[in-house]
Amino acid sequence: MTISRADCVALDAADPLKHFRDEFVLPEGTIYLVGNSLGAPPKAASAALARVVEEEWAGRLVGGWNTAGWFDLPETTGDRVAPLIGAGPGQVVVGESTSIAIVKAVSAALNLRPGRRVIISDLANFPTDRYMVQGLVKALGDYEIRDVNGTDGLDEALGDGADGDVACVLLSEVDYRTGDRHDTAGVTARVQAAGALMIWDLCHSAGAYQVDMSPADFAVGCTYKYLNGGPGSPAFIYVHPRHQNATEHLLTGWHGHAAPFAFEPGYRPADGIRRFTVSTPHVLSFAALNASLDIWERVDLSVLRAKSVALTSLFIDLAEELCAPYGLTLASSRDPERRGSQVSFTHPDGYPVMRALIDRGVHGDFRAPDILRFGFAPLYIRFADVYDAAVTLAEVLEKEHWREERYRQRLTVT
Ligand SMILES: *Cc1c(COP(=O)(O)O)cnc(C)c1O
């Protein structure tokens, strides 16, 4: 084989990120390759939640809004997410979910391009990104969605430069199925050259590697995948400083008001990034997220990326070597530059294969119609885990464990 298990153990011993694994709760005997869907909990999350409940909520009651920094959590937490996506202070706020952040970003972009009536949407994007735009168009009327497939046909869809009709483009940097990554700088430049605004969804990017959103107009993303903020942890939105006071978004809630405690009858937007907050922050969820950001503050993202590339490349090599005869086909790019921190394969019986694999302690997930996804969170996945996962996958395929009837029944969440 390409590499032995002992080699992998040696790679782990030399891994500059190895100490981070001790900061996460990971069940014994589980290889957790689903950190791209729900990150593992930081050990510090329980104590952080308990502290907010006991000291802040129980100890200060409603006074917590003033004395425990609750009111400012969207901005203070946004400033902690900002360095991970190449943004500066005052450019990111955290709150609500990614779906809601998409409505904010797209509606704010449309306001900046009056006269342009087209939104470009990607057929390969995560469905909620498409559904939210469809709902927005239905509500606003008089807008049109132009579908592209990834960046194929993007230039034609953008049309003729300054005379174009496209207001904004919404793409995900990393394809949730294949794990492939767009060239964000190149695409952003093409979109802006056509007079349109670029909105990136970073759900599968933030915490996977260093992102640079400084040229982009808007970006959104969740914090419960690679950022380990916990189930349902709040999303972030980045707004380029040149747009913040130049536009308004659709969700004009009281927390984005210039004077929320003046209780005025009419909406007036706050200045700056605060304008992009909507409503009461989910204080308990912020506690868990901030416990994770305490870890992220100490991570060198270039070291993280190097390990991520090494893990995903190793998994591709081993899985192809061991599983090639059994109908497994690589769906991700072979070029590590074009990959996120995820590897996907297709298999005609992908669903039962994944169920059988999970039963043997290797947790990936399945995306219809035939994709097996494996996420590699470099803070807690080891080279030996990659080795064991590939060997177990080969065993499931070779011995056809997946043919057992019980693996065919679909669970609600795949
Ligand atoms: C995970 C994910 C979402 C999730 O949206 P929610 O509003 O948090 O449910 C949205 N878009 C993409 C691209 C995702 O990967």
The ligand as a Gaussian input file, in Angstrom:
#p B3LYP/6-31G(d) Opt

LIG

0 1
 C      -25.259000      24.130000       5.755000
 C      -25.638000      25.098000       4.687000
 C      -26.713000      25.981000       4.871000
 C      -27.547000      25.896000       6.117000
 O      -28.523000      26.868000       6.215000
 P      -29.322000      27.050000       7.578000
 O      -30.068000      28.290000       7.383000
 O      -28.318000      27.094000       8.690000
 O      -30.209000      25.856000       7.763000
 C      -26.960000      26.914000       3.874000
 N      -26.198000      26.967000       2.750000
 C      -25.160000      26.119000       2.556000
 C      -24.345000      26.223000       1.316000
 C      -24.864000      25.152000       3.509000
 O      -23.863000      24.315000       3.310000

